[in-house]
Amino acid sequence: MTEVFDYDAELSRYHARLRAAAAVRTADRVLDIGCGTGQTTREAARAATAGSALGVDLSGPMVDRARRLSEGEGLRNVTFERADAQVHPFAPGDFTVGLSRFGTMFFSDPVVAFTNIGRALRPGARLVQLVWQAHDRQEWSGAVRQALTGGRMAQAGPGHAAFSLADPTVTAGTLTAAGFTAVEITEVREPVYYGPDAASARDALFELRMVQDVVAGLDAEETARALDRLQAMLDAHDTGDGVWFDSAAWLVTARRR
């Protein structure tokens, strides 16, 4: 079985923020975009006892795990599909709530993608999503790169896909162009979790390729020094209750026209 990074643990502090903002009601039909292993979808399904929840994600292993977890919990009103929300032919006007926990930043054409998502929502339906703020607001990105490079390149470039919705003005314009109204963007700051100890956090960083791509051009001696600096940084972030990094996100809400 393919192992996947535990994004649910990483984003545990943000999960409560999204749940409160989504405020799923009993009869809602929920579309979860970039659902990963389905934690947010399953929670929506448990709230929508007279409705349903559909989770979509590009990752086959994550969708497979989401299905297994749902079956284990005995949920009957939740389904999952491996699908690209940018182009997937959702039934028009089928959903009353769209939600996403850091799953909408990677669209190649955001206006096209959100227009497609909007078609799946009923008029007046809510869209609630969390997206990352700019790269220089993310300790999880900056501390790793600074340790690996010795401070020569402290942050990922602003063009990195994870930060494509970091500019609130651009995001609001994108959603408006895609047919949404009443766009509201609110700052949310929570720490993110990378493992119970420094060794686990290091393994997680390798799994996410946050290490290999930075040290790719270094020779063996430089790589060893970089990994020593990384270990020291992770040790410093080990709180005794796990390895945590500061982060900043936007909570974005809107309604389909």
C-alpha positions in Angstrom: 0.0 0.0 0.0 1.4 3.4 -0.9 2.1 5.6 2.1 0.9 9.2 1.9 1.9 12.1 4.1 -0.5 12.8 7.0 -2.0 16.1 6.0 -4.7 15.7 8.5 -2.2 15.8 11.3 -0.2 18.7 9.7 -3.3 20.8 9.3 -5.2 19.8 12.5 -5.3 23.4 13.9 -6.8 24.7 10.6 -9.3 21.9 10.5 -11.4 23.4 13.3 -11.3 26.8 11.5 -12.7 25.4 8.3 -15.4 23.3 10.0 -16.7 26.4 11.8 -16.7 28.5 8.7 -18.4 25.8 6.6 -21.2 25.4 9.1 -22.6 22.4 7.2 -26.3 21.9 7.8 -28.4 18.8 8.0 -29.7 18.9 4.4 -26.6 20.2 2.7 -25.0 18.6 -0.4 -21.3 19.2 0.0 -18.5 19.2 -2.6 -15.1 18.9 -1.1 -12.3 20.0 -3.5 -8.9 18.5 -3.1 -10.2 16.2 -0.3 -7.0 14.2 0.3 -7.8 11.2 2.5 -11.3 12.6 3.2 -11.3 13.9 6.7 -13.1 17.1 5.7 -15.5 15.1 3.5 -16.4 12.6 6.2 -17.0 15.4 8.7 -19.3 17.2 6.3 -21.2 13.9 5.7 -21.6 13.4 9.4 -23.1 16.9 9.7 -25.3 16.6 6.6 -27.3 13.7 8.0 -30.1 14.3 5.5 -27.8 15.3 2.7 -24.5 14.0 1.3 -20.8 14.8 0.6 -18.6 14.2 -2.4 -14.8 14.4 -2.1 -12.6 14.8 -5.2 -8.9 14.6 -5.5 -6.2 14.0 -8.1 -4.4 11.5 -5.9 -5.5 7.9 -6.4 -3.8 6.6 -3.2 -5.5 9.3 -1.1 -8.9 8.7 -2.6 -8.5 4.9 -2.0 -7.7 5.6 1.6 -10.6 8.0 1.9 -12.9 5.3 0.7 -11.5 2.7 3.2 -11.8 5.1 6.1 -15.4 6.0 5.2 -16.3 2.3 4.9 -14.7 1.7 8.3 -16.8 4.5 9.9 -20.0 3.1 8.3 -20.8 6.4 6.5 -23.4 5.9 3.8 -23.9 9.4 2.5 -20.3 10.1 1.4 -18.6 9.3 -1.9 -15.1 9.9 -3.4 -13.9 10.3 -6.9 -10.4 10.6 -8.4 -11.1 13.7 -10.5 -9.7 17.1 -11.5 -12.1 19.7 -10.2 -11.0 22.1 -13.0 -12.7 20.1 -15.7 -14.7 17.3 -14.1 -18.3 17.3 -15.4 -20.2 17.8 -12.1 -23.9 17.7 -12.3 -25.0 21.4 -12.7 -26.4 23.0 -9.5 -26.0 19.9 -7.5 -24.3 21.2 -4.4 -25.3 23.7 -1.7 -21.8 24.0 -0.2 -18.3 23.9 -1.7 -15.3 23.6 0.6 -11.6 23.1 0.3 -8.7 22.8 2.8 -5.7 24.0 0.9 -6.8 22.2 -2.2 -7.4 25.0 -4.7 -4.0 26.6 -5.1 -2.7 24.3 -7.9 -5.2 25.0 -10.7 -3.5 25.8 -14.0 -6.3 28.2 -14.9 -8.0 29.4 -11.7 -10.8 31.3 -13.4 -11.7 28.3 -15.5 -11.5 26.0 -12.5 -13.6 28.1 -10.2 -16.1 28.6 -13.0 -16.4 24.9 -13.3 -16.8 24.5 -9.6 -19.4 27.3 -9.6 -21.5 25.5 -12.2 -21.7 22.6 -9.7 -23.1 24.8 -7.0 -26.7 26.0 -6.8 -27.3 29.8 -7.0 -26.6 31.3 -3.6 -24.5 28.3 -2.5 -21.5 29.0 -0.3 -17.9 28.3 -1.2 -15.5 28.1 1.8 -11.8 27.5 1.4 -8.4 27.9 3.1 -5.4 28.9 1.1 -1.8 29.8 2.0 -0.7 33.4 2.5 2.6 34.5 0.8 5.7 32.3 1.1 7.5 34.8 3.4 4.7 34.3 6.0 5.4 30.6 6.2 7.9 29.3 8.7 7.4 25.8 7.5 8.8 26.8 4.1 11.4 29.3 5.2 13.0 27.5 8.1 13.6 24.4 6.1 15.2 26.2 3.1 17.2 28.5 5.4 18.6 25.5 7.2 19.5 23.6 4.1 21.1 26.5 2.3 22.8 28.1 5.3 20.6 31.2 4.8 21.6 31.8 1.2 18.0 31.2 0.0 15.7 31.5 2.9 12.3 31.2 1.1 10.7 29.5 -1.8 10.1 31.7 -4.8 6.8 33.7 -4.9 5.8 31.8 -8.0 5.5 28.5 -6.2 2.1 27.0 -6.9 1.2 26.6 -3.2 1.1 30.4 -3.0 -0.9 31.1 -6.1 -3.9 32.5 -4.2 -1.8 34.4 -1.6 -2.7 37.8 -2.9 -6.2 38.6 -1.6 -6.9 41.1 -4.4 -6.0 38.6 -7.1 -8.1 35.9 -5.4 -11.1 38.1 -5.0 -10.8 39.1 -8.7 -10.5 35.5 -9.8 -13.6 34.4 -7.9 -15.6 37.4 -9.2 -14.6 36.6 -12.7 -15.7 33.0 -12.1 -19.2 34.0 -11.1 -19.0 34.4 -7.4 -20.1 37.3 -5.2 -19.9 38.4 -1.6 -16.2 37.5 -1.4 -14.7 37.8 2.1 -11.1 37.1 2.9 -9.9 36.8 6.6 -6.5 36.1 8.0 -6.0 32.9 9.9 -2.8 32.0 11.7 -2.2 28.5 13.1 0.9 26.3 13.6 1.4 23.2 11.4 2.6 19.8 12.6 5.3 17.7 11.0 5.7 14.8 13.4 6.0 13.7 17.0 9.7 14.2 17.0 12.6 15.6 14.9 13.4 12.2 13.3 9.8 11.8 12.1 9.7 15.4 10.9 12.9 14.8 8.9 11.3 11.8 7.3 8.2 13.8 6.5 10.2 16.6 4.8 11.9 14.0 2.6 8.6 12.4 1.7 7.3 15.9 0.6 10.5 16.5 -1.4 11.2 19.6 0.6 14.8 18.5 1.1 15.9 16.7 -2.1 15.0 19.5 -4.5 17.0 22.1 -2.4 20.2 20.0 -2.0 20.2 18.5 -5.5 23.1 20.7 -6.7 25.3 20.2 -3.6 28.3 17.8 -3.4 28.4 15.1 -0.7 30.2 17.2 1.9 27.9 20.2 1.4 24.9 17.9 1.6 26.1 16.4 4.9 26.5 19.9 6.4 23.0 20.9 5.1 21.4 17.9 6.7 23.2 18.6 9.9 21.8 22.1 9.9 18.3 20.7 9.1 18.5 18.3 12.0 19.5 21.1 14.4 16.6 23.2 13.2 14.1 20.4 13.7 15.5 19.7 17.2 14.9 23.3 18.0 11.3 23.1 16.8 10.6 19.9 18.8 8.3 21.2 21.6 8.0 17.8 23.4 4.5 17.6 21.9 5.7 17.4 18.3 7.5 19.5 15.8 5.5 22.6 14.9 6.0 25.6 12.5 4.2 28.9 12.3 2.1 29.5 9.3 -0.5 31.9 7.9 -3.5 31.3 5.7 -6.5 33.1 4.3 -10.1 31.9 4.9 -11.9 32.7 1.7 -15.7 32.7 1.6 -18.0 33.5 -1.4 -21.4 32.8 -2.9 -22.3 31.6 -6.3 -24.4 34.1 -8.2 
